[in-house]
Amino acid sequence: MTSTTALVSADNPRIGFFAQHDTYADAIDAGKLLPHAKSTDDMHTIVQNNTVDDVIMAILPLLDLTVLVNCAMACACSAKRWPTRQNPSLTISRPGDRERQG
């Protein structure tokens, strides 16, 4: 999560996705062509890719937190010995079980 925060919030365009997005978007507005781009279409592609990276980097920590919360809930259930498995007295009948019994 630390690296995700660094990638999103860094002011250096070599590191931060938002900073690189802003740098290339400003260059497009000014009509300039920056390195790593051979045309204005490449510039638009770089801005779009950085936007996608920003969204993914925003979602990733939420997924991490979801996993951590579920792990904590599983540990709490096992520590309090709450039933986490199916009751053995409840059976599920399958097709063909009656034919084998009788």
N, C-alpha and C positions, 0 to 999 in steps of 0.2 A: 504494500500500500504506500510505502514511502517513495518508491520509484514512480508509482503512478502519479502521486502528487507532484513530484519533481518534473515529470514529463509534461504535465498539464500546466503548471504554474510558473515554469522557468521563463525568465525574461529574455534569455539568449535564444535567438532563432535556430541555432544549431541543436538545441536541446528541447525546447518547449514547443509543443504543437500549436498552441494559441499564438505564440510569438512568431512562429514561421508563417502561420495563416495570415496574421496581420501584415507581416512584411511583404508577402507575395500579393495580398489583396491591395495594399497601398501602391505597390509597383504597377499592378494592373490599372488602377485608377489613374496613375501618373503616365501610363503608356510606356513604361520601361520594361526591359527584358532582363531578368536576373539570371545568374548562373544556374546551371542544372535544368534550364528550360530552353528549348530551341525555338519555340513559338508561343504566341499568346494562348493557344489551346493547351500547351504544356503547363503554362502558368495556372490556368483555370483547373486543370487536373490536379496540380499540387495543392491548390486551395481546397478542392473537394476532398482529396485524400486526407488532408489535415483535419477537415471537419469530421470525417468518418472516424479518424483516430481519436479525436476529442470525445466523441460520443461513446466509443468503445471504452476508453479510459475512464469515463464517468460511470459506466455500467459495471465495470470489473470490480471495483471496491464494494458495490452493493451485493454482488454475487458472493464475494468473500465473506461479507458480514452475514449473509443468509446461511452460508455453510457453518460459520462459527456459532450462530444462534441455534441451529439444528443440532450441532454437536453438544452444546451446553444443555439443551433440552433432553437429549438422549442420556447424557451423564446424570442429570437430575432424576430421570425416570429409573435408571438402574440403581442409583443410590438409595432411593426411597422404596425400591422394590415394587413399583407400580407394574401392573400387568402389561407387558409389551408383546406378548405372544397370544396366539389363539387358544381359547379354552379347549382342552382335549375332549371334553364331554360333548362339544358341538362338532358333529360330523357333517360332512358335505356328501350327499349321495350323488353318485355318478351314474350316468346311463348304463344299464346292464347290471347294476348291483342287485336289484330285485330278482333278476333272472338267475343269478348265481346262488342266491339264498334259498329259493324255493324250488 
